[in-house]
Amino acid sequence: MRYVNLPPDTNVDILFDTYDNVLCDIADRLAPLHTVERRKDRRAPWFDADCREARCECRRYERRYWKSGSVVEGRQWVDATR
């Protein structure tokens, strides 16, 4: 670690640069930069807001069915998936 002894009458800009450099050195040592590769979106390009809403609705019916076990809600879930 690099400590800097500066005279008390040092310019504020120099003090801030020194502070910033020391903090960046510490941060780089504790959490070094690395590259992250993002996966491409697996959804098709036609998957728009309407499709997303239909999928959410279908999953909502599925959750209701599994929670209650009702035949009516099971039928709603099956109809929503078609």
PLY file of the C-alpha trace (Angstrom):
ply
format ascii 1.0
element vertex 82
property float x
property float y
property float z
element edge 81
property int vertex1
property int vertex2
end_header
0.00 0.00 0.00
1.25 3.42 -0.86
1.01 6.12 1.79
1.65 9.69 0.81
2.86 12.33 3.20
1.75 15.73 1.99
2.44 19.10 3.58
-0.52 20.70 5.39
-0.77 23.58 2.90
-1.32 21.29 -0.12
-3.88 22.35 -2.71
-7.36 20.82 -2.30
-7.28 19.43 -5.85
-4.04 17.56 -5.13
-5.50 16.19 -1.88
-8.61 14.98 -3.67
-6.57 13.34 -6.46
-4.45 11.57 -3.84
-7.58 10.42 -1.96
-9.15 9.19 -5.20
-6.00 7.33 -6.28
-5.62 5.57 -2.92
-9.29 4.51 -2.87
-9.06 3.25 -6.46
-5.94 1.23 -5.59
-7.74 -0.37 -2.64
-10.87 -1.08 -4.69
-8.83 -2.59 -7.54
-7.07 -4.89 -5.10
-10.26 -6.01 -3.35
-12.49 -6.27 -6.43
-10.47 -6.36 -9.65
-12.17 -5.66 -12.94
-13.24 -8.64 -15.01
-15.27 -9.09 -18.15
-18.76 -10.51 -18.05
-20.30 -12.11 -21.09
-24.01 -11.62 -21.49
-26.06 -14.37 -23.01
-28.21 -13.51 -25.94
-31.89 -13.29 -25.21
-33.32 -16.75 -25.74
-36.74 -15.48 -26.69
-37.72 -15.12 -30.30
-37.88 -11.64 -31.83
-41.66 -11.88 -32.13
-42.00 -12.27 -28.34
-43.56 -8.91 -27.53
-45.58 -7.39 -24.70
-48.76 -9.26 -25.69
-46.94 -12.59 -25.59
-45.38 -11.71 -22.25
-48.81 -10.85 -20.83
-50.30 -14.11 -22.11
-47.45 -16.06 -20.54
-47.94 -14.28 -17.20
-51.67 -14.97 -17.31
-51.07 -18.64 -18.06
-48.64 -18.94 -15.16
-51.13 -17.18 -12.90
-53.75 -19.82 -13.75
-51.18 -22.55 -13.16
-50.32 -21.21 -9.69
-54.02 -20.98 -8.81
-54.58 -24.56 -9.96
-51.64 -26.01 -8.02
-52.65 -24.06 -4.93
-56.33 -25.05 -4.92
-56.45 -28.26 -6.98
-59.79 -27.10 -8.38
-61.01 -28.70 -11.61
-62.35 -25.36 -12.82
-59.03 -23.62 -12.35
-57.24 -26.55 -13.94
-59.51 -26.14 -16.97
-58.72 -22.38 -17.09
-55.01 -23.19 -17.02
-55.31 -25.72 -19.86
-57.40 -23.29 -21.92
-54.85 -20.51 -21.35
-52.00 -22.68 -22.58
-53.73 -23.34 -25.89
0 1
1 2
2 3
3 4
4 5
5 6
6 7
7 8
8 9
9 10
10 11
11 12
12 13
13 14
14 15
15 16
16 17
17 18
18 19
19 20
20 21
21 22
22 23
23 24
24 25
25 26
26 27
27 28
28 29
29 30
30 31
31 32
32 33
33 34
34 35
35 36
36 37
37 38
38 39
39 40
40 41
41 42
42 43
43 44
44 45
45 46
46 47
47 48
48 49
49 50
50 51
51 52
52 53
53 54
54 55
55 56
56 57
57 58
58 59
59 60
60 61
61 62
62 63
63 64
64 65
65 66
66 67
67 68
68 69
69 70
70 71
71 72
72 73
73 74
74 75
75 76
76 77
77 78
78 79
79 80
80 81
